[in-house]
Amino acid sequence: MAATPPVCDFGWKAVDFTLPATEGKTYALTDIAGPNGLLLMFICNHCPYVLRAIDRIVRDGRELQALGIGVAAICSNDAVAYPADSFENMAVKAEEWALPFPYLHDADQSVARAYDAACTPDFYGFNAAGELQYRGRLDAARAGAAAPDLRRDLFEAMKRVSETGRGPEEQVPSMGCSIKWK
């Protein structure tokens, strides 16, 4: 079932967490944040929206890291009801997708609840002060294939955040599969 998150709540402060990553480390929010901001993405292994966009997600994550934005992906789906989203399968996907950022497991769903995550993918872009500046879409492709000249909403917004500390006033919400709650 498709879900759409609410509009950006500018200034909302990032909630701290400590989560295990697929490569064996544990990360807190402060471990991930970069000098120019932070991008957290709620994704999962089986969502068709994520699967169609993963190459663009990886590309944008890598390019944002080069701009001083810390990046991490979080999977919060119920792995009992959706075994494709198990921690073991997350590790397989992290390697298959060559993720250049940590892929974190939110097994008890407390982080997704604290962030009021609605769908996969759901993007949260924070400035260097940890204030929310972007909660919008990756790009206009939605669940379809992306044209090569498609505007990169997430990348452009976070580039602006890295330079000015502020996100764009107008944002189009992401859309994807609903979080699979326990």
C-alpha positions as CSV (number, residue, x, y, z in Angstrom):
1,M,0.0,0.0,0.0
2,A,1.4,3.4,-1.0
3,A,1.9,6.0,1.7
4,T,2.8,9.7,1.7
5,P,4.6,11.4,4.7
6,P,3.6,14.8,6.0
7,V,5.2,18.1,4.9
8,C,8.6,19.2,6.4
9,D,8.4,20.5,9.9
10,F,11.2,23.0,9.6
11,G,13.4,23.2,12.7
12,W,12.3,19.8,14.2
13,K,15.3,18.4,16.0
14,A,16.8,15.0,15.0
15,V,16.1,12.4,17.7
16,D,19.2,10.5,18.9
17,F,19.5,6.8,18.5
18,T,22.0,3.9,18.6
19,L,21.5,1.2,16.0
20,P,23.5,-1.8,14.6
21,A,24.7,-1.6,11.0
22,T,25.1,-4.4,8.5
23,E,28.9,-4.2,8.5
24,G,29.0,-5.0,12.2
25,K,29.4,-1.6,13.8
26,T,26.9,0.3,15.9
27,Y,26.1,3.9,15.1
28,A,24.6,6.8,17.1
29,L,23.2,9.9,15.4
30,T,26.4,11.8,16.2
31,D,28.5,9.2,14.5
32,I,26.7,9.8,11.3
33,A,26.1,13.5,11.2
34,G,28.5,15.4,8.9
35,P,29.9,18.9,9.4
36,N,27.3,20.3,6.9
37,G,24.2,18.2,7.8
38,L,22.7,14.8,7.9
39,L,20.5,12.7,5.6
40,L,18.5,9.8,7.2
41,M,16.6,7.6,4.8
42,F,14.0,5.0,5.9
43,I,14.2,2.2,3.2
44,C,13.8,-1.5,3.1
45,N,14.9,-4.5,1.0
46,H,11.7,-5.4,-0.8
47,C,9.8,-2.1,-1.5
48,P,9.4,-1.6,-5.3
49,Y,9.8,2.2,-4.8
50,V,13.2,1.6,-3.2
51,L,14.2,-1.1,-5.7
52,R,13.5,1.2,-8.7
53,A,15.4,4.1,-7.1
54,I,18.3,2.4,-5.3
55,D,20.9,3.4,-7.9
56,R,19.8,7.0,-7.6
57,I,19.7,6.8,-3.8
58,V,23.3,5.5,-3.7
59,R,24.5,8.1,-6.2
60,D,22.9,11.0,-4.3
61,G,24.2,9.6,-0.9
62,R,27.7,9.4,-2.2
63,E,27.6,12.9,-3.7
64,L,26.1,14.4,-0.6
65,Q,28.8,12.8,1.6
66,A,31.4,14.6,-0.6
67,L,29.5,17.9,0.4
68,G,29.9,17.1,4.1
69,I,26.5,15.6,4.6
70,G,26.5,12.5,6.8
71,V,24.2,9.8,5.3
72,A,22.6,6.6,6.7
73,A,19.7,4.3,5.7
74,I,17.4,2.7,8.3
75,C,15.2,-0.4,7.9
76,S,12.4,-0.5,10.4
77,N,10.1,-3.0,8.8
78,D,8.7,-6.0,10.8
79,A,11.2,-8.7,9.7
80,V,9.0,-11.5,11.1
81,A,6.1,-10.6,8.8
82,Y,8.4,-9.5,6.0
83,P,11.5,-11.9,6.2
84,A,13.0,-10.1,3.1
85,D,13.7,-7.2,5.5
86,S,15.6,-9.3,8.1
87,F,19.0,-8.0,9.3
88,E,20.7,-10.9,7.5
89,N,19.0,-9.9,4.2
90,M,19.8,-6.2,4.9
91,A,23.5,-7.2,4.9
92,V,23.1,-9.0,1.6
93,K,21.4,-6.0,0.0
94,A,24.0,-3.5,1.5
95,E,26.7,-5.5,-0.3
96,E,24.7,-6.0,-3.5
97,W,23.8,-2.3,-3.7
98,A,27.4,-1.3,-2.7
99,L,26.0,1.2,-0.1
100,P,28.6,3.9,0.6
101,F,26.8,4.7,3.9
102,P,25.7,2.7,7.0
103,Y,22.5,0.5,6.6
104,L,21.0,0.5,10.1
105,H,18.5,-2.0,11.6
106,D,15.7,-0.6,13.8
107,A,14.4,-3.9,15.0
108,D,12.1,-2.6,17.7
109,Q,10.8,0.2,15.4
110,S,11.5,2.9,18.0
111,V,13.5,5.1,15.7
112,A,10.8,5.0,12.9
113,R,8.2,5.9,15.6
114,A,10.4,8.7,17.0
115,Y,10.7,10.1,13.4
116,D,7.1,9.4,12.5
117,A,8.4,7.6,9.4
118,A,5.6,6.8,7.0
119,C,7.0,5.0,4.0
120,T,9.9,3.6,2.2
121,P,11.7,5.6,1.0
122,D,11.2,8.5,3.5
123,F,13.9,11.1,3.5
124,Y,14.9,13.4,6.4
125,G,17.4,16.1,5.7
126,F,18.9,18.0,8.6
127,N,21.3,21.0,8.8
128,A,24.5,21.1,10.8
129,A,22.5,22.1,13.9
130,G,20.3,18.9,13.6
131,E,17.2,20.9,12.5
132,L,15.0,19.3,9.9
133,Q,15.2,21.2,6.6
134,Y,13.9,18.6,4.0
135,R,11.3,15.9,4.1
136,G,10.5,15.4,0.4
137,R,11.0,13.1,-2.5
138,L,14.1,11.8,-4.1
139,D,12.9,13.0,-7.5
140,A,9.8,13.1,-9.7
141,A,10.2,9.5,-11.0
142,R,8.2,8.1,-8.1
143,A,7.9,4.4,-8.8
144,G,8.9,4.7,-12.4
145,A,12.1,4.9,-14.3
146,A,14.0,8.2,-14.1
147,A,14.8,10.2,-17.1
148,P,18.5,11.2,-17.2
149,D,17.6,15.0,-17.0
150,L,15.1,14.6,-14.1
151,R,15.5,17.2,-11.4
152,R,17.2,15.7,-8.3
153,D,14.9,17.1,-5.6
154,L,16.7,15.5,-2.6
155,F,20.2,16.2,-3.9
156,E,19.4,19.8,-4.7
157,A,17.7,20.4,-1.4
158,M,20.5,18.9,0.6
159,K,23.2,20.7,-1.4
160,R,21.4,23.9,-0.5
161,V,21.3,22.8,3.2
162,S,25.0,22.1,3.1
163,E,25.7,25.6,1.8
164,T,23.1,27.7,3.7
165,G,21.7,25.6,6.5
166,R,18.2,26.0,5.0
167,G,16.1,23.8,2.9
168,P,13.7,24.9,0.1
169,E,10.4,26.2,1.3
170,E,8.5,24.2,-1.3
171,Q,8.9,20.4,-1.1
172,V,7.0,17.5,-2.7
173,P,6.5,14.6,-0.2
174,S,8.0,11.3,-0.9
175,M,5.8,8.4,-1.8
176,G,6.4,4.7,-1.2
177,C,5.3,1.5,0.6
178,S,4.0,2.0,4.1
179,I,6.3,1.0,7.0
180,K,5.5,-2.5,8.0
181,W,4.6,-2.1,11.6
182,K,4.5,-4.9,14.2
